[in-house]
C-alpha cells in the first residue's frame, strides 16, 4: 500500500476552474490560510504517527495531511458529521483545492475520516492542532469559525 499521489495531472475541469475569474471568498480565504501555514513539519509528524500507506502492496491510501486538512475543514466550518464533510468536499471546489484533491476525484468516504482519527490518536491530533494554532497566532491571523457559508479569515494587527 502507498499513498495516493497528490500531484496528479490536472483534469479538464481543474484547468477550466483555474482560469475562472469568479470571486469566491471561501476559496481565497482557504488559499491564503493554506499559504500561511508551514505544512512540512505537520506532514512529518502525521507520517511518523500514521501507520497506513507504508506498504507497497494493497490499495493506495489517502495521504495523512489530506485527511487532516479535511478534519480542519470540519472544525472551521462546524460541519456536524463525517457524512456531511464527505458530501461538502465533493460539492465544493474550494474544499477540494484546499485538500489538494483533483476535481474528478471523489472525496474520502466518511468512514475514512473516522478511522483516521482513531489511528492518529488524540494526543497527536492535539499536538498538530497546537502547531497550527501557534503558527497562525504568530502571524496574527484569526479564524472566525462559522457555517459552511460564512467562514472568515482576518489578518489582525494586534497580538491575540
Secondary structure, DSSP 8 states (H G I E B T S, - for coil): --B--SS----HHHHHHHH-----HHHHHHHHHHHHS--HHHHHHHHHH--TT-SSSSS-B--HHHHHHHHHHHHHTT---HHHHHHHHHH-HHHHHHTT--TTS----HHHHHHHHHHH-HHHHHHHHHHHHHHHHHTTEEEE---TT--EEEE-SS--
